[in-house]
Amino acid sequence: MLKRILLGTALSVASAAAFAAPVSYDIDPNHTDVIASWSHFGFSNPIAHFGDVDGTITYDADNVGQSSVSVTIPLSGLESHVPDFNDHLRSADFFDAATYPEITFKSTRVEAAGDSKLRIWGDLSLHGVTREVLLDTTINKLGVHPLGKREAAGFDATAVIKRSDFGIDKYAPNVSDQVQIRITVEAMVPKPDAGATK
């Protein structure tokens, strides 16, 4: 009888864990980076980083299709580590940041794609144009963060886009139309008092 009780308790705990509620995380801009790379006349493959990322990730382990991503990337956070090149990338030749100061991504569909893998489709809005983009995503880790002492999540993702699809075609094809995107994200459940009003 005791064995049955213990087994029943264990099954109840396992069942509760298996049907955990979806968790929403705020992106930590200090540990998040969006990196773009492209070919420059075939001689080199420059990169640019996009920091100051803001957004929310909701992950539902039991119903992955209910998961979602919403991200804003200000072009003020663009960094190539060369000031003149930063200015050129923000100019009307490329991003035209004065007119279009932000890039946004909002998921439209999320699917499981194997062990710790997701496929995330969403609307990428860039340079005044919105196109569907697929992010091939890896779940790095889910658990309590040792520093924040709150639930946290880490993801890496990759995508390939054509900049001409967004009206950014200066110097193509010598400067490649195809751009490789690599994303690493760390996010954490908000503090309990986040958003509280006095």
C-alpha positions in Angstrom: 0.0 0.0 0.0 2.8 2.4 0.9 4.5 1.7 -2.4 1.2 2.5 -4.2 0.9 5.8 -2.3 4.5 6.8 -3.1 4.0 5.9 -6.7 0.8 7.9 -6.9 2.5 10.9 -5.4 5.5 10.6 -7.8 3.1 10.4 -10.7 1.2 13.4 -9.5 4.3 15.5 -9.2 5.5 14.4 -12.6 2.1 15.1 -14.1 2.2 18.6 -12.6 5.6 19.3 -14.0 4.6 18.0 -17.4 1.8 20.5 -17.7 3.6 23.6 -16.6 2.1 26.9 -17.5 3.7 29.0 -20.3 6.4 31.3 -19.0 7.0 34.9 -20.3 10.5 36.3 -20.2 11.9 39.8 -20.7 15.0 40.0 -23.0 18.2 41.0 -21.2 19.9 43.4 -23.6 23.2 43.0 -21.8 23.4 39.4 -22.9 21.6 39.5 -26.2 23.2 40.2 -29.6 22.0 40.2 -33.2 24.8 39.7 -35.7 24.6 40.3 -39.4 27.3 39.2 -41.9 27.7 39.5 -45.6 30.2 39.2 -48.4 32.1 42.3 -49.5 33.2 41.8 -53.2 34.2 38.3 -52.1 37.2 39.6 -50.3 35.9 39.7 -46.8 32.8 38.9 -44.7 32.2 42.0 -42.5 29.8 41.8 -39.5 27.6 44.3 -37.7 26.2 43.9 -34.2 22.7 45.1 -33.2 22.4 45.7 -29.5 20.0 47.4 -27.1 17.5 44.7 -28.0 14.1 44.9 -26.2 11.3 42.4 -26.2 9.4 39.5 -24.7 9.6 35.8 -25.3 6.8 33.5 -24.1 7.6 29.8 -24.2 5.0 27.0 -23.6 6.8 23.7 -23.3 3.5 21.7 -23.4 2.0 23.6 -26.3 4.9 25.0 -28.3 2.5 26.5 -30.9 1.3 28.9 -28.2 4.8 30.3 -27.7 5.6 33.8 -29.1 8.3 36.3 -29.7 8.1 40.1 -29.9 11.3 42.1 -30.4 12.4 45.7 -31.1 15.9 46.5 -32.3 16.8 50.2 -32.3 19.3 51.1 -35.0 21.0 53.3 -32.4 22.4 50.1 -31.1 24.1 49.2 -34.4 27.9 48.7 -33.9 30.5 47.7 -36.5 33.3 48.9 -34.4 34.2 51.5 -37.1 32.5 54.9 -36.5 32.5 55.9 -40.2 31.1 52.6 -41.2 28.4 52.9 -38.5 27.4 56.2 -40.0 27.3 54.7 -43.5 25.2 51.8 -42.5 22.7 54.1 -40.8 22.6 56.4 -43.9 20.1 56.4 -46.7 22.4 54.1 -48.6 21.4 51.3 -46.3 19.1 51.4 -43.2 18.1 55.1 -43.4 17.9 55.1 -39.6 16.6 58.7 -39.6 13.4 57.6 -41.3 13.2 54.0 -40.0 14.9 54.0 -36.5 13.8 50.5 -35.5 13.7 46.9 -36.7 10.9 44.7 -35.3 10.1 41.0 -35.3 6.8 39.5 -34.3 6.3 35.8 -34.4 3.3 34.4 -36.3 4.0 30.6 -35.8 6.2 28.5 -33.6 6.8 24.8 -34.1 8.9 22.1 -32.3 11.7 20.9 -34.6 13.3 18.1 -32.6 15.3 18.0 -29.3 15.7 21.6 -28.0 14.9 22.9 -31.5 12.2 25.3 -32.7 11.2 26.8 -36.0 9.9 30.4 -35.5 8.2 32.2 -38.4 7.5 35.9 -38.0 7.1 39.3 -39.6 10.3 41.2 -39.8 9.8 44.9 -40.4 12.9 46.7 -41.7 13.4 49.9 -43.7 9.6 50.3 -44.0 9.0 46.8 -45.4 7.6 43.8 -43.7 8.5 40.2 -44.8 8.1 36.8 -43.3 11.3 35.3 -42.0 12.1 31.9 -40.5 14.3 31.6 -37.4 15.9 28.2 -36.9 16.2 28.2 -33.1 18.0 26.2 -30.4 16.9 26.2 -26.8 20.2 26.6 -24.9 18.9 26.4 -21.4 15.8 26.8 -19.3 16.0 27.2 -15.5 16.7 29.5 -12.5 19.4 32.0 -13.3 22.2 31.9 -10.7 22.6 35.7 -10.7 19.0 36.9 -11.0 17.5 34.0 -8.9 14.6 34.0 -11.3 13.5 31.7 -14.1 15.5 32.4 -17.2 15.8 31.1 -20.8 18.6 31.2 -23.4 18.2 30.7 -27.2 20.3 30.9 -30.3 18.8 31.4 -33.7 19.9 31.8 -37.3 18.2 33.1 -40.4 19.1 34.2 -44.0 17.5 37.2 -45.6 17.8 39.1 -48.9 18.3 42.8 -48.1 16.8 43.7 -51.5 13.5 42.3 -50.2 13.5 45.2 -47.8 14.5 47.8 -50.4 18.2 47.8 -49.3 20.0 47.0 -52.5 22.9 49.4 -52.7 26.0 47.9 -54.3 24.4 44.5 -54.9 25.6 42.0 -56.0 29.2 43.1 -55.2 28.1 43.6 -51.6 26.0 40.4 -51.3 22.3 40.6 -51.3 22.1 37.6 -49.0 22.8 38.4 -45.3 23.4 35.8 -42.6 21.8 36.5 -39.3 22.9 35.0 -36.0 21.1 35.7 -32.8 21.9 34.9 -29.2 19.3 35.7 -26.5 19.2 35.6 -22.7 15.9 36.4 -21.1 14.5 36.4 -17.6 11.1 36.4 -15.9 10.4 40.0 -14.7 10.8 40.9 -11.1 7.5 40.5 -9.2 7.2 44.3 -8.7 7.9 45.1 -12.4 5.2 47.4 -13.8 3.7 48.0 -10.4 2.1 51.4 -9.8 2.4 53.4 -6.6 
